[in-house]
Amino acid sequence: MADKLTDAQRAAALAAVDWARIDAMTDADIARQIADNPDAPADLSDAPAEALRVIHPEGGVSVRGIRAKLNLSQRAFADRFGFPLGTLRDWEQGRSQPDAATRTLLFVIESDPELVAAVVARHAA
């Protein structure tokens, strides 16, 4: 496993980035760079959400992956499925992990989000 960057290394790396050049890039520039780099992952930004496959870590759950597949913001996902927004952010940023029962619920949300949203809405009223 690679060593983590120090704050100084991170700051130096960010300072070395030509942000004006990056901001000026067009979609065509980005597509050309992706096409020219055999190591670059495919650009899936235009892929329909249902075509995405969520990869869960062993023994865990990719909350961010499920949310992205449903094309929901953090707030919309939290509101729709009854999670506190701060808790959702903690899961996605790795500060905490969902417990076993919540992981199961998240897998059900991934499988049938409309069912879960309907049940949450029915019991929230």
Summary of the structure (lengths in Angstrom):
residues: 125
radius of gyration: 18.6
end to end distance: 48.2
largest distance: 53.2
contacts: 238
relative contact order: 0.08
helix: 59%
strand: 0%
